[in-house]
Amino acid sequence: MIDTNRRSLAIAAGSAITMAAAGLPVMAATPGRKLGYAIVGLGGYGLGVIIPQFKNCQHSKLVALVSGDPAKARRVAAEYGVPERSIYNYQNFDSIKDNPDIDIVYVCLPVSMHAEYTIRAAAAGKHVMCEKPMAVSSAECEAMIAACKKAGKKLMIGYRCHFEPYNLEAIRRARAGEIGKLRYFRSEHGFTMNNPNAWRLKKALSGGGSLMDIGIYALNAARYMTGEEPIAVYAKETTDRNDPRFREVEDMIEFQLEFPSGVIGSCMSMYSANQNHILLMGDKGRIDMEPGTRYDGNKLWVGQDRSTPITPQPGPGATQWAGQLDHLSLCVINNREPIVAGEEGLRDIRIIEAIYRSAREQKRIALG
Ligand code: NAD
């Protein structure tokens, strides 16, 4: 049983994002039952970050691998105890339908491949965890949601920060009124992209630049920290198109989000500086996180004084990834909707499309 009362989160009724970020449902677990994950894409995230996390999970285990590199897949399978018969490639991927060990497919591929592998996984009768950003367009997101619905399968997006203790603590304190009435949210997210050949810099594979990859953390946090959905965006892009890294995608993009309560979200993303910061300003104080959404080492302060960082209450899992992986397993076991289902990924992509449009047309774009 996950005890969400332990986190005593005060949830403002209404907004889906508020529920998503703060309201992990209490779900029963069958003792000893672990659902099997197939990891698709043995790259930096799938292999380097996700696979080592199964040891921290209570309800999830690694059972299969999908890779275009057979030698690498065999090596990883041997290291993690995955049987050879559960190694697949991109061509024979659909035969996962005949493998009853696989309950969930985790798509850790370049963004342009998310839709195809989500849709194929659902058609093979598997639930899906898909990495962020959900897809290169809202039309693809809609197709992914429809495919999972048609197959009667769950779809969750890998928004790990919804399971990260510092973010949950910041939400809890903001909702509890510790900084008074929220006036503005600010977040900068970026890193220095050094490899000019990275798929992240190729529009056909990534769908866009820093906003799609790292700025989405600022956008998603603006929504889960405020508990509101933006009603309009205004954006400005600054990219040196002579820089060989940025021939196809943007480097810096600033975007302002208008929320119904009057709160302003002021965000910036970039591929040319290392920054990871979240600030919530209320009329009575501030919540500051720097870094705010990293894998580890996040820090949180309430008020001006940065000498006494806050230690958050424990999150739902031993790590943010264990919380994330087990959440989908428990949703499958208990037939519940994930707190960050496909619709949540779609909302971000719709806003991202509006941000790009605003930057292009240099005007405020109202959101439906
Ligand atoms: P990566 O480049 O390290 O790995 C990508 C994997 O896809 C590799 O195994 C590669 O061989 C495979 N691949 C298959 N076809 C490919 C093609 N045509 N071009 C390039 N690679 C191809 O990337 P990554 O950092 O592991 O990112 C994978 C996904 O995970 C992305 O959606 C990314 O946004 C997401 N991600 C999420 C987080 C997070 O914190 N949630 C962090 C990093 C990455």
Residues whose N, C-alpha, C, O or C-beta is under 5 A from the ligand:
A	BS01	NAD	G41 L42 G43 G44 Y45 G46 C108 L109 P110 V111 E131 K132 P133 G158 W199
